[in-house]
């Protein structure tokens, strides 16, 4: 048994999987309702995708299922299919076909090793896109919160707002607001029980016993799901191109969503995921989910973090999460009919609020104007247009604007070489003495040319590869004339990681534009005090001589002063 699985992980995997399953239950029901296919579709998707992605994927601790971004696109697919065919039953073949093909595309992405290119998507594009998704989720739940069916589009939500406002259901509003209050306040009492589950149970019971007149989920099927492959065989050929387009949207978004969650899992567990294997596992999981009428999904950040923090260490935890949902479906599925839709609306509004990138929005007027423009354009297209078009337009704009900036810098004589490798990097002439004396205690990193979205991942990987015993990292930025938002946040994350480990980060030769960016978002002085900035390398060398010769007590006091004053916001 130990050849395939270490039994010492069993307790943590069971605890993590069960906890993640409990968290997933209300979210799966809510996403199912939001999609338009009903709560059962969310539950089927969470079970099937969670099981196969965990068993076959490339991230050991990842928990997968329907997510906010994937549900938004799924809802568009379902609404379009209903509009074009006349009913959900008539459009089911188109819907299942799109879900199946999306999973197939993801498998192909994994086989072609496309996952590695995700790191080249600029931060402003991801920020605008994720914020737009959060806004969409919130907007679509405003009507259910007031006790009415949601409008069919974001534009209609604004143009038809008078209808729900003229007939407010105060019982639904009260239950929905109470849901959000419990989700935000209950963790201050205890985190042993997920607050979403507490809200789901307590307010469903309150609605039942108080006999409130609010819309309910209504009956959901119980028992094992059935295969719906036959629906695909009867698709009218005129819908083929539509299916391909929707499948590509779902596959691309699922790839981004899953691999971002994989990176977060890596950062917590200090492991390294296999992105291509993860895509294959996600693709197979989404195909199986589609076959039984379940929603497609991706790696779910919150559920993955809950799993890890509760003790999950291997893929068994993700499998346990799915089996728990299956047992719940078989045992208590009939009681889900009493869950108020406004409770699910409250849950989803908190999900939307959590997806919004507040860090990017906060720094909107402090990052380079081109990055801010890209973020706002992507946000607007995401909310009011096509989600995949939003990413495509954002990446295209970012590339065009970067080429323009590179051209401007080239005309001014600035170096545009790629950043040098830390491995085997030769010291500059003024560094040789410092290398000889402190070669085992310090690293010197030379940066060349603008720090932009194409370099950020490699830079972070080089920083993480540093030896554990180093005392200081000197970053020479003499030849960095420009820094965009992606480079800015990459540098922030690297400095934060190093200062947490007690490593001094010293910067020399900082030019005006990077200096301005670092100050605007408070990296200077919150993470890098002004005393650790040096115009000349010789001044930095004097500082190194003074502090690395201190005794251990003085060193500890110095390091205590260098603890970061703020935390990174994980998007």
N, C-alpha and C positions, 0 to 999 in steps of 0.2 A: 504493500500500500504506500509506503514512504517513497517508493520510486516515482509515483505519479502525484502524490499529495502528502504534505506534512501534516499529520494529525494535530500537531501543536497549534495550527492555525484554525482548527475547526470551531472552537468557541468564539473567536473573534469574527469569523466568517458568518456564523449563525446569527450572532448579535447584530453585526453590520447589515446583513441581508434582511433580517426581520425589520429592523428599524427603517431601512430604506424602503421596504415594501409598505410599511405603515404610512410613511411620508408620501409615497407614490399614489396610494389609493385615492385620496380626494383630488389630486392633480389629474390623474387619469380620467376620472369621472368628469371633471370640469373641462378638460381639453376635448373630450368626446362630445359634450354638449355644445361647446363653442364651434366645433367643426361642422355641425349640422347633421352628423350621422348618428348622434345619440351617445349617451354615456357608455354604453357597452362597447362601442368602437374604440374609445380611449382605453378601456380595461383590456380588451383583446390585444391592442397594440402594445401596451406595457408588458403584458405577459409574454407574447411571442418575441418581440424585439429584445426585451430584457433577457430572455433565456438564450437565444441564439447569439446575440452580440457578446454576451458574457462568456459563452462556451467557445466561440470561434474568433472573437476579436483580439486585438493586440494591446489592450490596456487592462491589466489584471483586476483593478479595483473599480472599473467604470460601471455605472448603472445606467442603463439606457431605457428609453421610453418616449412617448409623445412629449414634445417640448413646445414652448411658446412660439418660437419662430416657425417650426415645422407645422404646427397646428394652424397658423395664420395662412400659410400657402395651401394646406389641405382644405381649409374652409373655402378658399377661392376655387380650388378644383371642384369641390362638391357643389358649390353654388352655381358655377358655370355649367356643370353637367346637368343639373336640375333645370336650369334655364333653357338649355338647348334641347333637352329631351322631354321635358314636361313634368317629370316627377323623379323622386329619389330611386324608385324601383326601376324606371326606364333608364336612368343614367348610371346605374350601379356598375354596368360593364365598363363604362368609360372611367369611372372612379377607381375600380379595382385594377384596371389595365394600367392607369397612371402610377398607382402605388407599386404594382409589381415591376414595371419597367424602371421606376426610380431605384428600387433595390438592385435591379440588374445593372444599371449604370454605375452604381457604387461599387459593385463587384469588379466591373471593368476598370474603374478608376484605381482600385487597389492593385489589380494585376498590372496595370500600366505604370504604377508607382507615381501617380499624380499627386498624392497627399503631400509630398515634400514641398510643393509649390505654394501651399497655403500661406507659408510664412512670408511670402512676398506681397500679400495684400496690405496696403498702407493702413496705419492706425486710424486716420480720419474716416476711411471708408468703413471699417469695422465699427467704429464708434457711431457714425451716423446711421448705419444699418441697424445695429442693435437698439439704439435709442428709438428709431422709427418702429421697430417691432414692438417695443414696450408701449409706445404711444398707441399703436393699432390695437393691442390687446386691451388697453384701458378704454379706448373709445368704444370698442365693440361690446363692452360690458356695462356701459352706462345705461342703456335701455333696460336690460335685465335687472339691473340694480333698482330701477324704478318700477319693476313689475311688468315690463312689456317685452315682446320679441325684439331682437336687435335689428337694425336697419341693414340692408344688403351690401352697403359700401361705406367707406369713410366719408365720401362726399354726401351721401344720403343721411348719414348720422347728423350732419350739421343742417342740411336743408329741411329735414323732417323732425327736428328736435321739438317743435311745438306740439306734436301729437302726444308723446309721453308726458310732457310738462303739463298738458291740459288735463291729464287723468292720472295723477300720481297715486301709486299704491304705497301708502305710508307704512303699512306692515312690512312690505318687501324692502323698503328703504331702511327701516329700522333693523331688520334681520341682516341685511347686507352690511350696514355700518358696524353692527355688533360683530359680524364675522371678521372684518378688518381689525377692529379693536382687539379681539381675542388673539388674532395672529401676531399682532405687534406687542401686546402687553403680557400675554401668558408666559413667554420665555423669561420674563423678569421674576416669575414665581418659581418655575422649574423648567428645565430643558429635557427632562427625562421622557416627557410625552410630547410628540410634535404638536405645535399649536394649531396647524391646519386641521389635524384630526380632531382635536378638542372642539374647534369651531364647528366642524361638520356634524359631530354627534350631538353636542349640547344644543345647538340652534335648530337642528332637525327635530329633536325631541321637544324643544320649546314650541316650535311651529305646530307640531302635532297636538300637543296637549292644550295649547292656547287656541287651537282651531282657527288659525290665521288664514285668511283668504289670499294666499300667494301661489304663484305657479310652481308646480313640482316637476321633478324629472319624469315621472310616470313610469310605467312598467319597463323593466329591462329583462332580456332573456336570461334564464338560468341554465346551468348545465354546460357541457362542452360545446365549443363553436363548430360550425360545419364549413367544409370547403366551398368556396364560391368560384372555382375555376370556370365552371360552365358559363358564368356571366360574361367572361372575357371572350369566349368563343362566338358570341352573338353580337359583337361590336360592329356597328356600321362603319365601313371603311372611310367614310367622310370625316370621322373623328380621329383618324390615326395621327395626323399631324398635331392636333390639339393634345393628344395623349403624350406624344414625344416631347412637346414643349413643356407641359406640366411636369413630366417625369424628370426632365433635365433640371428644372427649377428645384424640385424636391431633392434630387440627388446632390446638386451643388451645395444647397443650403445645409443638407444633412452632413455633408463632408466637412464643411466649415464648423458647424455646431459641434460635431463629435470630436474633431481634432483639437479644437480650442479647449474642450473639457478634458481631453487626454493630457494636454500640456499642464492644466491646473492639477490634475491627479499626479503627474510626475513631480511637480513642485512640492506637493505635500508629502508624497511617499519617498522622494529622492530616488525614483526609478526612471526608466526610459521606455516609453511605449513604442510599439511597432505600428507606424501610421498606415502602412499599406495593408497589413493584416487586420487592423481595426476597420478599415473601409470594407474589406471583404466580409467581416463578421457583421457589420452594420447592414450591408447590402443583403446578405442572406436573411438576417432578422427582419428587415423591412419587406422582403419578398414573402416570407411566411406570414407576417402580419397582414399583408394585403390579401393573401389567399383566404383568410378567415374573416375578412371585413374589418380588420383593425387599422387604426391610424398609423402612418409611418412616423418615425421619430428619429432620435439621435442620442448621443451621450448627454445625460442630464446633469448639469453642474451641481445643483443643490443636492440631488439624490446621491451623486458620487461622493461629494464632501461628507454628507451624513454617514454614508457607508464607511468611509475611511476613518472618520472620527469615532465611529462606534466599534471599531475593531476589525473591519473587513480588510483582508490582506491578499486574497486570491480571487480568481474568477468564480469560485464556489459561492461567494457572497452575492454576486449578481444573479446566479441561478436560484439561490434561496429566495431572493426578492421576488422573482417571477413565480416561483411555486407558491409563495404566500398569497399572491394575488389570485392564483388559480383556486386555492382553498377558500378564499373569501368569496369568490364568484360562486363556487359550488354550494357554499354554506349559507350565505346571507344575502345573496344577490337580490332576492325578492324584496328585501327591506329598503333597498336603494330607491325604490319608487317614492318614498316619503321625503327625500332630500329636496329642499327648496332650491329652485334655480338661482335665487338671489344669494344663497350661501356660496354657490359655485362662482357667481359673479364677483362676490367679495374676495374669494380666494384668487381668482384670476387677476383682479385689479392689483392685488399685492404682488403677484408674479410679474405683471407689467411694470410696476414701479421698481421692482428689483432688477429688471433687465436694462433699464435706462442707464446710460453711461454718464453718471453725474460728474465724474472726473473730467471727461472730455468737454462736457457742457460748461463746467466751472472755468475751464481754461480757454474757452472759445475766443476771448478777446486778448489772450496772452500768448497764444501760439502764432506762428507765421500766418499772415492773412490768407495765403493760398490754401493752407490746411483747413482753416476755418471755413472757407468757401466750399471746399470739397465736402466737408462734414455736413454743412447745411443743405447742400444740393442733394446729397445721398439721403439725408433724413427726409427731405420733402418728397423725393421720388418714391422712397419706401412707403411713406404714409399714403400718398395720393396716386401712386402709379404702380409700376411693376417691380417686384422685389429684386429679381435677377437683373433687370435693366439698371436698377439703382447701383448694384455692385459693379456692373460693367462700366457704366458711365463714370462712377467714382474712380475706378482703377485707371481708366483712360485719361481722365482729367489729371489725376495725380502724376501719371507718366509724362503728360504734355507739360505740366507746370514744372516738373523736375528737370526736364530737358531744357526748358527756358531758363531756369535758374542755373543749370550747368553751363549753358552758353554764356550767360552773363558773367559767371565766375571765370570762365575760360578767357573771355575778352579782357578781364581785369588781371590776368596773369596768375590766377590761383591754380594750385595743383588739384587734379581731379582723379588721382590714382585711387584704387580701392584701398581700404584699410589694411595695414600690414598684419601678418600673422604673428601671434605672440610666440609661437613655437619656433625656435631657432632665429629669432629676430636679433640682428646685430646691434650692439649699443652704438649710439652716436658718439662722436669724439669727446664731447664734454661729459659723458657718462661712464667712461671706462674705469675711473678711479672708484666710483661708487659701486660698480659691478664687482670689482675685485674685493672690496671690503665687506659688502653686504649681499653677495649674490644669493645667499640662502634665506635672506629675510625680506627682501623687497623684489618687486617686479616693476618694470617700466614698460608701459604700453604706449606705442606711437600710433597716433591716428592721422590718416592722410585724407584730405578732401572732405566734402560735405558728408555729414552723418544723416542718411535718409533711410527710407523704409527698406531698401534692398540690402542694407548692411546690418540691420538690427539683430536678427537671429544669430548670425555668426559672431557678432560682438558679445552677445550674452553667453553663448557657448564657450567662448574663450575665457570670459571672466569666471564661469563656473569651473573651468578646468584648473584654476590656480591651486597651488599646494595649500594644504590646511595650515601650515606653520608660518606662513608669511606674516609680516608685521605691517607692511605698507604696500600700497599700489600707487605708483606715480603715473598719471595719465597726461601725456604730452599732447596738447591740442594746438600747438603752434601753427599747424597746417590745416586746421579745420575752420573754414570761413563761414560755414552755414550749417544749421541743424534744423531738421523738420520735426514735426510732432512725434513721429515714430521713433526717431533717434533720441529725442528728448526723453521719452518714457523708457526707452531701453537703457539709457544711461542712469535714469532714476532708479530703475529696478536693480541694476547691477550695483550701484552705490549702496542701496538699502541692504542688499544681501551681504555685502562685505562689511558694512558697519555693524550689522547684527553679529557677525563673527569676530568683531573686535579688530578688524583690519582698518588701518588709516587709509583714507583716499585723499590723495594730494593731486591737484591739477595745476599744470604750468602752461603759460602761453595762451590763456583763454582769450579769444578774439571777441569783438564787441557783440556780434549777433548771437553767438552761443551764450555769452555772458548774460545778455539781456533775457534770453529764454530761460536760463537756469534761475535767474532771480525772480522772474514773473510768476513761476509756479513754486517758488520757495524751496527749490533744491538747495539754493544758496539763500539763507544760511542754515536751514533746518537740517539738511543732511551733510552738507559740506560747509563748515564754518569759514568765514572770510580769511581766517589766519591760515587756512590750508590752500589758499590760492596764491600762486607765485608768478610774477611776470617773467622772471628768469629762472632757468634751471639751477643756477648756482645758489640762489636763495633757498630753493627747495632742498638742495644738498646740505646746506648749513642746518636746516631744520631737522633733517634726518640724523645728522651727526649728534645733535643735541639730545633728541628724544630716544633714539635707539640705544644710547649709552646710559639711560636712566636705570635705576634699580627697579626690582619687581613691584615694590609698593608704589613708586611714582608712576610706573607704567600702568598699573591698575587704575589709579586715579585719573590718568589721562584718558584711558579707554572709556571710563565711566562717563566722562564729559562728552564723548563722541557718540553715545547711543542716539539713534535717530529719534527725532521729535515727532515724526508722523508715520503713519502706516500707508502702504500701497493699497489702492483700491483695485480689487480684482474684477475685471469686466468679463 
